[in-house]
Amino acid sequence: MGAVNKREEASNHMLVIISDLHLKDGTSGSSITPDAFCVFSARLRSMAFQASWRADGRYKPIESIDLLLLGDVFDLIRSERWLVDPSGEEETIRPWDDQQDPAYVQKISEITAAILEYNQEGLETLREISTGEDVYIPPPTPNGEPDRRSSERVNIKVHIHYMVGNHDWFFHLPGADYDQIRGQVIDDLGLANTPEPFPHNPEESPQISEMLQRYGVVGRHGDQFDPINFNREGGRGISTIGDAMTIDLLTRFPYEVRHRLGRDIPLSFSEGLKELSNVRPALVTPMWVNNLINHHAEDPDKAEIIKRIWDEAAERFIHLPFVRQHDKFLTFDSVDALEAAFLFAKGLSFGTIERLAGWVNQKLRSGNRISIAEHALEEPSFKNRTAQFIVYGHTHFHEILPLDSHTHEDKPFNQIFFNSGTWHSYHDMTLQAPSKFKFVGMHVMTYLAFFNGDERRGRRFEAWSGSLSQ
């Protein structure tokens, strides 16, 4: 465990990890409110203060904080700009098209700029955090106590690092045009990244890899364990079925309902449609739609129109050439699962549909509240015990699970898995009668902190996850 000495030496810093903010461009659902960034800024101040208390009881301010954004911070997939171009015409560009096409690059630039503008207030707070302007603590007295009466403050510099996931993977693409797009993101967020492709895995960035090693942490977004949202053969530089599902079904359906029915649908139904991308597990989205229809679309004629719109969108999605090319002959794969789940109104009763969707969900077991912690056991740094903490995101479900426990130099060395959760809302299936596909929604916010040496009175980590009812 040679990394231990490195961690002991770097005892004036703190690592914080957040993921899955899913900041949108305002065309398809809302982003987290700017207040969340203000709350986070206050929490950083509190954690920095607590981290400055050393194991021997002295107060010695830490020098800086490393803040790792662990993927899906921007949501470039969930945008109606993939459906309609700036002139209002049907858009033809899709994420699986030629990445060097100027129109493709322009689409990524357009959506990125819109996300930056729509979330300007919250991102301004993040940029202020990066300068240390918003993160400050009392100076120490000669006796090693915080001088709370002093008008001076110790400003803590925050180095913000961006890794990509499956909704912001475009920032991983190489090329001067993408460097320019990344440069704008770096400026607006105050990132420590360079304009080169943002890493998907820490091994792709010597800076991030070395930073994580200092804390004994492995950090990955986690999408590589999801066959719908990651292509194992092509890697993170190409589009996936998940992109097509989000754009040509989960975004197109509410778009078409709104444009065809307009004010003829209840506001409660319209608002519910905006939550499609937050339903967990994703494969039971049809049941969410069915629940909305049953509860909010009292008019049977309108309900029938809504079901027809869903059928059309599902048919269109399943028969996209990009989706069909992923269908493997004589194997039950992601395409088969999606087809079974989404084409649900073709003469079947809803009782039959619910049983089918439940079977599909168990067969594929992807995107559910099923832990991806087991993959941490295969991490080389876990096996050789150079990493004490394994952190994944992606599933939006915060968890902490013990992996293993050892003794090193007569001290416990516990290896632990964390899921970094989300800063968003999600609607999860109830434990009671899951075959009925009932959902409960809530807003959640999670952040993790890791310490070195004698920081935080010698403790190694701190994890916070809060929930707010809708």
N, C-alpha and C positions, 0 to 999 in steps of 0.2 A: 504493500500500500504506500508507494513512494509519493503519492499526491498529498499525503498528510502534511509533510513539511512545507510544501508550497502553500497550503491553506493556512498553516500557522503563521507564515511570513506575511500574508496579505490580510492583516487583521484591522485595517482601517477603512474597509469598504463593506458594502452590503449589496446583495443581489435580490432584486424583486422581479417576479415573473407574472405577467398577465397575458391573456389570449382571448380570441374569439369576441372581439368588440363588435364586429360586423357593422362598421360605419357605412351607411348607404348614401345614395345621392338624392334621396327624397322622392323618387318616382315610384318606388315600390316598398311601402312600409317605412317606418321611422327608425332613426338611430337612437342610441341612448342620449339622454338629455345632458346639456353642459354641466348640470349640477353633479353628475357622476364624477366628472374630472375634478371638480372642486372638493368633493368628498375624498377622492383619492389623494389629492394634494395634501389635504389635512392628515390623512392616514400616513403618508410618507414622512411628514414632519414628526408625527408621533413615533413611528417606527425608528426613524433616525435618532431621535432622542433616547429611546429605550436601548438601541444598539450601542449607544455611546457609554453606557454603564458597563464597566469591565468586571471580570470574574472576581477581582480582589476588592470590589466595592467602590473603586474610583470612577469618576466621571471624566471621560476623555473623548471629545467629539470625533466621530468618524470623519473621514476626508471626503468620501464620495459614495454615490449609489450607482450600481449598474441596473438599469431597467430593461428587461428583455421582453419584447412584444413577440409572442410565440405563435404568430400566424393568424390569418383571418381577422386582422385588425381592420383593413378596408374590405368591403364586399363589392367587388367589381362585377360579380356574376348576377346578383340580385338587382337588376336595373331594367326598366322598360326601354332604356335607350338601345338595348339589343333588339327590340321589337319595332321601334319607330325611329326613323332618322330625324335630324333637326328640322327638316322641312315638313314632317308629319307623314311621310310616305313609309311603306313597309320596309323595314331594314333587312338586308340580306347577309350582312357580315355576322359570323358566329365565331366563338372562341376556337373552334376546330379548323378554321380556315387558314390561309397562308399568313403566317405571322410577319412576313416581310412586306406584305401588301400595304401601301401607304394608307389605304382606307381602314385597314385593321389597326395600324398604329394610331391613326386618328381617333378611332373608337375608344381605344384604351386611354388615350390622352383626354378625350372628352369626358369619359366617366370619372376618371381620376380627378380632373379639375372640378367636376360637379360635386364629388364627395368632399373635397377640400373646402369648397364654398359652403355646402350645406352644413358642415360640422365645424365651421370656422371658430365659433365661440369656444367650444370644448377643446379644439386643437390649439387655440391660443394659450389656454391654461397648460396644456402639455408642453408647448414650447417654452413657457415661462418656467416650468418645472426643470427643463433641460439646462437652463442657465443657473439654476440654484436660487433664482429670485423668489420662488414660492416655497422652497424647502430650506428652513432655517431653524436653528436651535440655540439655546443660551450658551454663552462662552463659559469656560471652566474657571473656577477660582483656584488660587495657589494650593488650596487644600483638596483639590480633586472633587469639588462639588459644582453643580450648575449655578451660575450667577444669575438668578432670576430677576434681580433688581437692575441689572445692567441694561442700558439702552442699546448696547451693541448686540449683534446677532452673528452667529457663525452660519454662513451660507454653504449649503451642501450641494456640490455640483452633481448633476444626474446625467449619466451617459446612457442614452436610449439606443437600443439595438433592435433592428427589425428583421425577423425571419418570416417567411411566407408559409401559407397553408393552401387549401384548395379553393378559397374564394378570392385570394389575392396573388395567385401564382404568376400572373402576368409580370409582376415585379422581378421575377426570376429569369425573364427572357433576356438574352444577350443582344447587344447592338447599341449604336450611338443614339438612335431614336428613343430607345427605352431608357438609356442613361439619362437623357434629358427629362423624361417623365419622373424617373426616380429622384433626380436632382430637385425637382419641385416638392416632392414628398419630404425629402430630407430637410429642405429649408422650412417648410411649413410645420413640421413636427419637431425640429431641432434634433434630428437623428445623428448618431455617431457613425452611421454607415457611410460608405463611399458610393458614388453613382453606379458602380459595377453591380451586376445582378445580386439582389438580396438572396441570402442563402435559404435553402429549404431544410438542409441538415447542417448541424453545427460544424461538421467536418469540412464544409465548403468555405468556411470563414476562419482563418487562423486567429483573428481577433476574438471572435465569439467562442471558438473552441477553447482557446487558452483561458478566457474569462470563466467559462463554465468549469473547467478543470480546477481553477483556484478554489471554487466552492464545493468541489466534489459532486457536481450536478451534471446529468445528461438531460438535454431539453430538445424535444421534437414536437412538431405540431400534432402528429398522430394520424394524419390522413393516409399515410402509407399502409395502414392496417385496414383500410376501408376500400373494398374492390369497386364500389360505385364511384368513389371520388379520387381514386389513384390508379394509374396504369403502371403496373410493375415492370412491364417490358419497356415502356417509353420514358418512365420517370416523371419528374414534376414539370418538365418543360412542354407537356402536351395536354390537350383538353381531355375531359372524361365524360362518361354518361351522366354523372352528377351535374355537370354544367348544362347539358342538354335538358335534363329534367327540371332544373331550376328555371331556365329561361323559357323553354317552349312548353312547359306545363304549369309549374307553380307560379310563374310570373304572367304567362299568357292568359291563364284561366281568369283571374280576377280582372285583368285588363279587358278581356272580351266581355265579361259580365257587365262591367261598368259602362262600356261603350254601347252595348246592345240594349241594356235595360235602364241605364242612367238612374234617374230619380225614382224609377218604379220599384226599386228594391229598398228594403228597410236599411237605415243607417247601421243598425246592429249587425246585419248580414255583411254589409260592405266592409265594416271594421274587422269582422271576423276573417274575411278573405285575406286581409293584410298579414295575418298571422300564419299563413300556410307554411312559410319556411321555418317557423319556430315549433312545428309539431314534431314530437318525438314519440316513437320512431317514425322516420320519414315514410316508410312503406304503408302506414295506416292513414296517410293523408286523405284518401278517398272517404274514410269513415269520418274524418273531421268535416269534410264537405257535406256529407250526408247529415251529420248532426246539425250543421248550420242550416241546412234546408229544412229539417224537421222542426227546428226551434224558431227560425226567424222568417222563413218564407211561407207565410200562411196561405197565400194564393196558390192553389194546385196548378194552375196554368203557368204561373211564373216559375214554380218549382220544377215543372217539366222542362221549361226552356233552359233553366240553369243546369239541369242534369244533361240536357242535350249539348250545351256548351262544353261541359266537362268531357263528355264522350268525344266530341270533336277534337278538343285539345289533346286528350289522351291518345286518340288514334293518330293524330298528327305527330305527336312526340314518338310513339312506338315505331312509326314507319319512317322516321327520319333516316336517310341513308347512313348517317354517322352512327346512329343507334343500332341499325340492323347489322352493320359490319362488325359489331362487337358480339353478335349472337353466335355462340359456338354450337355446332351441329351435335345433336344427341347428348348434350350436357345441360344440366340445370344451372344456368348462370345468372348474372345480374339482370340481363335483358329479360329472361323468362320470368324472373321474380317481379320485375317492374311491370311487365305486361299483365301478369296475373293480378297484381294488386290494383293497377290503375284502370284497366278496362273492365269496370265492375258493373256496368249498367246495360249489359247485353242480354236481357231476358232472364237474368238471375234474380231471385228474391234477395232482399237485403240480409236475411238470416244466412243464406248460402254464401253471400258475399263476405259477411263477417267471418265465417268459418274459414273461407279461402284465404282472406287476408291474414288471419291468425296463423294459418299453416305456412304461408309465404314468409311471414316474419320469423317464424321459428326455423325455417329452412335456410334462409340467408343470414339471419342474425347480424345484420349490418345496420348501423345508425341507431341502434336501440340503446337503452340504458345498461347494456351489457358492458362490463369493464373491459378495457383493452390493456389492463395491467399485466396480463400474462405475457405480453410481448416484452415487457421490461426484463423478464427472466432471461431473454436471449441477447440482451445488450452485452457486448464484450466488456464494457466497463463495469457492468454488474458482476459478470463472471470472474473477472480478475481483481475485483474489489477495489478498483481505483475510484469508483463512483459510489457515493453513499445515497444519493437521491436521484430518482428517475422521474422526469416530469413530461407528461403528454397533455395535449389539449384536445381539440376537435369535437369531442362528444357532447360538450356543454354540461357535463355532469361532474361536479367537483367530488373528488374522493381522495382519501388517504388510506393506503393499504401497506402493512408491513410485508416486506419481501423475504428478508432473512436477517439473522443476528449472529455476530461473531464476537470474538474477543481479540483485541490487538493491544499488546503492551499492557495487559491487565485492565484495559478499558473496553467498554462495550462499543461495538461498531455495528449499528443497526442500519440496514438498507431498506429504504422506504419508497413506495410509489405514490406520486401525486398526479391528480388531474386538475389542470388549472381552470376548469369551469368556463364561465363566460361572463360578459357584461351585457346581458340582454334578457329578453323574456323567452320563456319556453313553455309549451303545453305538453305535459307528460301524461301517459296513460295511468289510470288508477290501478292500485294493487287488487282491489276488490273487483271481481268479475271482469278480467281483462278482455274476455271475448265480446263484451258489450261495447268496448272502445269508448270509455268515458275519459274525459280529460280534465286536468286541473292546471291552470296557468299561474305563473308568478314571474316577477322580475328578480333577477339574481345578479350578484357582483362578487367576484372572487379574486383574491390576490395572494401570492405566496412570497415569503421572504426567507433568505438563507444567510447565515452569518459565519464568520471566520474567527479562529483563535479565541480571544477572551471577550469578543463582542457579545452583547445581549446577556451579560453575566455568564458567558460560557455556553449558552444554548446554541443549537445549530439551525433551527428553523422556526418559522411562525406562519400559520396559514389562517386566512380569514375568508369566510363566505357568508354573505348576507342575502336574505330573501325578503321581498316586499310583495304583498298580495296585490293582485290587479283589481 
